[in-house]
Amino acid sequence: MNESFTFGKYGGLLAELVTRDIKIKYRRSVLGVLWSLLNPLLTMIVTAMIFSNLFRFDITNFPLYLLCGQIVITFYSESTSFAMSSIIGNGILIKKIRVPKWIFPLSRVVSSCVNLLFTLPALFLIMIFTTDSFPVASLTFFIPLILMVFFCLGVGMVLATIAVSFRDTFHLYGVFLSMLGYATPVFYPESIVPDEYLFLFHLNPLYYFLKAFRQPLYEGIFPDVNLILICAGLAIAAMILGFSFFRKYQNNFILYI
């Protein structure tokens, strides 16, 4: 089956799927989308109190450092987890109508992008209260974020494909996300990691995206060109692998959903 990769043709369906996902997430919630602003702030406050006082990490402007890390790890976890369940969750729709199946993991990642946009005001509030100025370089924060969206889409399509026939993927991936959270310098400085274990950072894709995201917002400098190139390479590799893997097995989805 040859499914055309035409965004214009299926743009309406994509918008409907994204809208549905947002409504489901905030259904019966009194504060609604306001939780997207409050949740990272409250989490940051609690975590900052624990790690800045109990462990005494010597990090300048720890709240901003921490929130940058939380935004990156939360977006990755949410977008890839949502994408992983996209085919199974839309099984009835897939059986009833003929649409390109890639639109379902894509819609989940786009939904996570919308949630990400809701959390950015929290980041800007912390910057206002904890920094003296906004350097021009801070405006380039979106570059690593955009590259990370494509990276997450590629990873999400691989996960969605595997999860259709191997449901234990959901449980295993939850454990993996916990490990990844600790293996990424979200709440601790890189300086506390012994030299013999630094290679673990270099094997962690999120390390590069997080570092490129912190440079304009936390350090106030333009993202390093080599760092951006690494992020771009990771995003391209993930997209190629994700779409190739997804396309190869998509015709078998109907047998398992």
C-alpha beads as a LAMMPS data file, in Angstrom:
LAMMPS data file: protein, C-alpha beads

257 atoms
256 bonds

1 atom types
1 bond types

-500.0 500.0 xlo xhi
-500.0 500.0 ylo yhi
-500.0 500.0 zlo zhi

Masses

1 110.0

Atoms # bond

1 1 1 0.000 0.000 0.000
2 1 1 1.506 3.295 -1.066
3 1 1 0.491 6.029 1.364
4 1 1 1.279 9.526 0.229
5 1 1 3.245 11.626 2.655
6 1 1 1.214 14.772 1.958
7 1 1 0.682 17.076 4.881
8 1 1 -1.748 19.273 2.974
9 1 1 -4.081 16.377 2.243
10 1 1 -4.196 15.141 5.834
11 1 1 -3.669 18.436 7.639
12 1 1 -7.282 18.549 8.804
13 1 1 -7.085 15.066 10.277
14 1 1 -3.793 15.880 11.976
15 1 1 -5.333 18.988 13.559
16 1 1 -8.320 16.963 14.787
17 1 1 -6.086 14.304 16.328
18 1 1 -3.944 16.896 18.088
19 1 1 -7.014 18.737 19.383
20 1 1 -8.461 15.469 20.662
21 1 1 -5.242 14.579 22.490
22 1 1 -5.114 18.000 24.184
23 1 1 -8.756 17.781 25.237
24 1 1 -8.280 14.280 26.644
25 1 1 -5.243 15.326 28.656
26 1 1 -7.023 18.240 30.331
27 1 1 -10.508 16.734 30.488
28 1 1 -12.230 17.296 33.848
29 1 1 -9.273 19.346 35.037
30 1 1 -10.300 22.515 36.883
31 1 1 -7.136 24.406 36.015
32 1 1 -6.840 22.898 32.517
33 1 1 -3.824 24.051 30.533
34 1 1 -2.720 26.155 33.503
35 1 1 -1.269 22.927 34.906
36 1 1 1.273 22.994 32.079
37 1 1 2.573 26.207 33.629
38 1 1 2.214 25.229 37.282
39 1 1 3.515 21.668 37.045
40 1 1 7.092 22.487 35.924
41 1 1 7.245 25.386 38.390
42 1 1 6.083 23.312 41.364
43 1 1 8.327 20.398 40.397
44 1 1 11.264 22.756 39.973
45 1 1 10.659 24.375 43.376
46 1 1 10.491 21.044 45.216
47 1 1 13.500 19.581 43.408
48 1 1 15.527 22.765 43.827
49 1 1 14.846 22.796 47.575
50 1 1 16.042 19.208 47.914
51 1 1 19.133 19.231 45.725
52 1 1 20.345 22.774 46.381
53 1 1 20.099 22.421 50.158
54 1 1 20.534 18.713 50.889
55 1 1 23.207 17.876 48.336
56 1 1 24.664 21.391 48.072
57 1 1 25.312 21.321 44.353
58 1 1 27.425 24.344 43.458
59 1 1 25.404 25.540 40.451
60 1 1 24.819 29.194 39.739
61 1 1 21.104 29.944 39.274
62 1 1 20.112 26.379 40.071
63 1 1 16.352 26.955 39.428
64 1 1 16.973 27.943 35.797
65 1 1 19.529 25.160 35.327
66 1 1 17.057 22.633 36.703
67 1 1 14.027 23.868 34.768
68 1 1 15.904 23.717 31.458
69 1 1 16.726 20.099 32.178
70 1 1 13.192 19.260 33.252
71 1 1 11.693 20.721 30.091
72 1 1 13.976 18.673 27.835
73 1 1 13.590 15.357 29.664
74 1 1 9.830 15.822 30.109
75 1 1 9.274 16.596 26.449
76 1 1 11.291 13.595 25.351
77 1 1 9.548 11.255 27.786
78 1 1 6.057 12.503 26.973
79 1 1 6.390 12.703 23.199
80 1 1 8.017 9.303 22.722
81 1 1 5.694 7.581 25.197
82 1 1 2.622 9.105 23.533
83 1 1 3.903 8.139 20.101
84 1 1 4.584 4.591 21.281
85 1 1 0.879 4.053 22.057
86 1 1 -0.405 5.915 19.002
87 1 1 -1.064 2.916 16.737
88 1 1 -2.618 0.755 19.433
89 1 1 -4.672 3.664 20.745
90 1 1 -6.083 4.424 17.315
91 1 1 -6.658 0.796 16.306
92 1 1 -10.410 1.236 15.728
93 1 1 -9.835 4.250 13.504
94 1 1 -7.113 2.478 11.521
95 1 1 -9.447 -0.455 10.869
96 1 1 -12.306 1.747 9.683
97 1 1 -10.689 4.315 7.396
98 1 1 -7.734 4.354 5.056
99 1 1 -5.237 6.966 6.195
100 1 1 -1.445 7.020 6.321
101 1 1 -0.517 5.439 9.620
102 1 1 2.425 7.765 10.224
103 1 1 -0.072 10.505 11.033
104 1 1 -0.876 8.915 14.410
105 1 1 2.608 9.021 15.973
106 1 1 3.088 12.416 14.340
107 1 1 -0.076 13.739 16.000
108 1 1 1.129 12.560 19.411
109 1 1 4.475 14.325 19.012
110 1 1 2.748 17.506 17.828
111 1 1 0.449 17.299 20.874
112 1 1 3.525 17.145 23.076
113 1 1 4.887 20.195 21.236
114 1 1 1.726 22.092 22.171
115 1 1 2.175 21.057 25.801
116 1 1 5.792 22.195 25.552
117 1 1 4.678 25.630 24.375
118 1 1 2.425 25.866 27.427
119 1 1 5.412 25.251 29.713
120 1 1 7.687 27.885 28.162
121 1 1 6.074 30.786 30.083
122 1 1 7.243 29.081 33.278
123 1 1 10.792 29.109 31.914
124 1 1 10.582 32.782 30.975
125 1 1 9.206 33.659 34.424
126 1 1 12.178 31.995 36.089
127 1 1 14.516 33.879 33.751
128 1 1 12.859 37.176 34.638
129 1 1 13.207 36.619 38.386
130 1 1 16.671 35.051 38.404
131 1 1 18.638 36.885 35.692
132 1 1 19.514 40.516 35.143
133 1 1 19.174 40.592 31.370
134 1 1 18.087 38.661 28.319
135 1 1 21.021 38.302 25.919
136 1 1 20.301 38.120 22.211
137 1 1 21.647 34.569 22.231
138 1 1 18.684 33.452 24.378
139 1 1 16.419 33.883 21.343
140 1 1 18.119 30.918 19.681
141 1 1 16.790 28.405 22.235
142 1 1 14.279 27.120 19.674
143 1 1 16.991 25.673 17.394
144 1 1 17.862 22.629 19.556
145 1 1 14.172 22.247 20.450
146 1 1 13.136 21.942 16.804
147 1 1 15.870 19.394 16.172
148 1 1 14.735 17.478 19.235
149 1 1 11.152 17.345 17.907
150 1 1 12.371 15.479 14.827
151 1 1 14.551 13.231 16.960
152 1 1 11.598 12.344 19.180
153 1 1 9.392 11.681 16.147
154 1 1 11.915 9.212 14.760
155 1 1 12.282 7.448 18.113
156 1 1 8.506 7.471 18.592
157 1 1 7.890 5.754 15.264
158 1 1 10.327 2.977 16.150
159 1 1 8.633 2.512 19.519
160 1 1 5.144 2.584 17.999
161 1 1 6.139 -0.146 15.551
162 1 1 7.643 -2.390 18.206
163 1 1 4.815 -1.841 20.702
164 1 1 2.164 -3.112 18.267
165 1 1 3.460 -6.684 18.442
166 1 1 5.420 -6.540 21.706
167 1 1 3.266 -4.930 24.425
168 1 1 5.938 -5.347 27.081
169 1 1 7.635 -2.407 25.387
170 1 1 5.507 -0.063 27.504
171 1 1 6.853 -1.474 30.769
172 1 1 10.432 -1.770 29.571
173 1 1 10.439 1.759 28.200
174 1 1 9.216 3.119 31.528
175 1 1 12.261 1.583 33.207
176 1 1 14.499 2.941 30.455
177 1 1 13.127 6.475 30.929
178 1 1 13.943 6.312 34.637
179 1 1 17.508 5.293 33.838
180 1 1 17.773 7.982 31.172
181 1 1 16.607 10.638 33.611
182 1 1 19.454 9.836 35.984
183 1 1 21.973 9.474 33.144
184 1 1 21.184 13.004 31.940
185 1 1 22.547 15.996 33.911
186 1 1 19.139 17.453 34.693
187 1 1 19.544 18.229 38.407
188 1 1 23.258 17.691 38.933
189 1 1 26.373 19.256 37.358
190 1 1 28.589 17.341 34.972
191 1 1 31.560 18.117 37.208
192 1 1 30.522 15.550 39.837
193 1 1 30.777 12.673 37.363
194 1 1 34.163 10.878 37.449
195 1 1 36.181 11.044 34.248
196 1 1 35.917 7.304 33.665
197 1 1 32.133 7.598 33.428
198 1 1 31.917 10.660 31.184
199 1 1 31.617 8.422 28.139
200 1 1 28.080 7.640 29.295
201 1 1 27.148 11.251 28.566
202 1 1 28.525 10.930 25.059
203 1 1 26.354 7.856 24.474
204 1 1 23.251 9.709 25.639
205 1 1 21.535 11.682 22.828
206 1 1 19.615 13.846 25.306
207 1 1 22.899 15.123 26.695
208 1 1 23.601 16.978 23.445
209 1 1 20.094 18.403 23.100
210 1 1 20.066 19.533 26.723
211 1 1 23.479 21.126 26.483
212 1 1 22.502 22.974 23.298
213 1 1 19.263 24.101 24.971
214 1 1 21.010 25.380 28.107
215 1 1 23.681 27.345 26.272
216 1 1 21.415 30.204 25.072
217 1 1 19.049 30.185 28.073
218 1 1 21.304 29.357 31.014
219 1 1 24.767 30.369 29.816
220 1 1 23.556 33.248 27.626
221 1 1 25.656 32.212 24.629
222 1 1 24.835 31.075 21.126
223 1 1 24.620 27.289 20.755
224 1 1 27.931 25.775 19.740
225 1 1 27.939 25.024 16.016
226 1 1 29.476 21.577 16.477
227 1 1 26.875 20.792 19.128
228 1 1 24.053 21.823 16.792
229 1 1 25.536 19.679 14.036
230 1 1 25.557 16.684 16.382
231 1 1 21.911 17.333 17.292
232 1 1 21.022 17.675 13.615
233 1 1 22.808 14.416 12.826
234 1 1 20.932 12.633 15.622
235 1 1 17.614 14.034 14.403
236 1 1 18.249 12.999 10.782
237 1 1 19.424 9.541 11.791
238 1 1 16.378 9.033 14.022
239 1 1 13.991 10.189 11.279
240 1 1 15.528 7.918 8.651
241 1 1 15.533 4.931 10.982
242 1 1 12.063 5.672 12.320
243 1 1 10.309 6.098 8.997
244 1 1 12.129 3.191 7.371
245 1 1 11.302 0.855 10.249
246 1 1 7.707 2.079 10.471
247 1 1 7.100 1.814 6.728
248 1 1 8.530 -1.698 6.597
249 1 1 6.090 -3.119 9.155
250 1 1 3.056 -0.827 8.925
251 1 1 1.045 -3.252 6.781
252 1 1 1.202 -5.811 9.600
253 1 1 -0.325 -3.478 12.180
254 1 1 -3.854 -4.548 11.328
255 1 1 -3.004 -8.082 12.467
256 1 1 -2.211 -7.050 16.059
257 1 1 -4.337 -4.016 16.944

Bonds

1 1 1 2
2 1 2 3
3 1 3 4
4 1 4 5
5 1 5 6
6 1 6 7
7 1 7 8
8 1 8 9
9 1 9 10
10 1 10 11
11 1 11 12
12 1 12 13
13 1 13 14
14 1 14 15
15 1 15 16
16 1 16 17
17 1 17 18
18 1 18 19
19 1 19 20
20 1 20 21
21 1 21 22
22 1 22 23
23 1 23 24
24 1 24 25
25 1 25 26
26 1 26 27
27 1 27 28
28 1 28 29
29 1 29 30
30 1 30 31
31 1 31 32
32 1 32 33
33 1 33 34
34 1 34 35
35 1 35 36
36 1 36 37
37 1 37 38
38 1 38 39
39 1 39 40
40 1 40 41
41 1 41 42
42 1 42 43
43 1 43 44
44 1 44 45
45 1 45 46
46 1 46 47
47 1 47 48
48 1 48 49
49 1 49 50
50 1 50 51
51 1 51 52
52 1 52 53
53 1 53 54
54 1 54 55
55 1 55 56
56 1 56 57
57 1 57 58
58 1 58 59
59 1 59 60
60 1 60 61
61 1 61 62
62 1 62 63
63 1 63 64
64 1 64 65
65 1 65 66
66 1 66 67
67 1 67 68
68 1 68 69
69 1 69 70
70 1 70 71
71 1 71 72
72 1 72 73
73 1 73 74
74 1 74 75
75 1 75 76
76 1 76 77
77 1 77 78
78 1 78 79
79 1 79 80
80 1 80 81
81 1 81 82
82 1 82 83
83 1 83 84
84 1 84 85
85 1 85 86
86 1 86 87
87 1 87 88
88 1 88 89
89 1 89 90
90 1 90 91
91 1 91 92
92 1 92 93
93 1 93 94
94 1 94 95
95 1 95 96
96 1 96 97
97 1 97 98
98 1 98 99
99 1 99 100
100 1 100 101
101 1 101 102
102 1 102 103
103 1 103 104
104 1 104 105
105 1 105 106
106 1 106 107
107 1 107 108
108 1 108 109
109 1 109 110
110 1 110 111
111 1 111 112
112 1 112 113
113 1 113 114
114 1 114 115
115 1 115 116
116 1 116 117
117 1 117 118
118 1 118 119
119 1 119 120
120 1 120 121
121 1 121 122
122 1 122 123
123 1 123 124
124 1 124 125
125 1 125 126
126 1 126 127
127 1 127 128
128 1 128 129
129 1 129 130
130 1 130 131
131 1 131 132
132 1 132 133
133 1 133 134
134 1 134 135
135 1 135 136
136 1 136 137
137 1 137 138
138 1 138 139
139 1 139 140
140 1 140 141
141 1 141 142
142 1 142 143
143 1 143 144
144 1 144 145
145 1 145 146
146 1 146 147
147 1 147 148
148 1 148 149
149 1 149 150
150 1 150 151
151 1 151 152
152 1 152 153
153 1 153 154
154 1 154 155
155 1 155 156
156 1 156 157
157 1 157 158
158 1 158 159
159 1 159 160
160 1 160 161
161 1 161 162
162 1 162 163
163 1 163 164
164 1 164 165
165 1 165 166
166 1 166 167
167 1 167 168
168 1 168 169
169 1 169 170
170 1 170 171
171 1 171 172
172 1 172 173
173 1 173 174
174 1 174 175
175 1 175 176
176 1 176 177
177 1 177 178
178 1 178 179
179 1 179 180
180 1 180 181
181 1 181 182
182 1 182 183
183 1 183 184
184 1 184 185
185 1 185 186
186 1 186 187
187 1 187 188
188 1 188 189
189 1 189 190
190 1 190 191
191 1 191 192
192 1 192 193
193 1 193 194
194 1 194 195
195 1 195 196
196 1 196 197
197 1 197 198
198 1 198 199
199 1 199 200
200 1 200 201
201 1 201 202
202 1 202 203
203 1 203 204
204 1 204 205
205 1 205 206
206 1 206 207
207 1 207 208
208 1 208 209
209 1 209 210
210 1 210 211
211 1 211 212
212 1 212 213
213 1 213 214
214 1 214 215
215 1 215 216
216 1 216 217
217 1 217 218
218 1 218 219
219 1 219 220
220 1 220 221
221 1 221 222
222 1 222 223
223 1 223 224
224 1 224 225
225 1 225 226
226 1 226 227
227 1 227 228
228 1 228 229
229 1 229 230
230 1 230 231
231 1 231 232
232 1 232 233
233 1 233 234
234 1 234 235
235 1 235 236
236 1 236 237
237 1 237 238
238 1 238 239
239 1 239 240
240 1 240 241
241 1 241 242
242 1 242 243
243 1 243 244
244 1 244 245
245 1 245 246
246 1 246 247
247 1 247 248
248 1 248 249
249 1 249 250
250 1 250 251
251 1 251 252
252 1 252 253
253 1 253 254
254 1 254 255
255 1 255 256
256 1 256 257
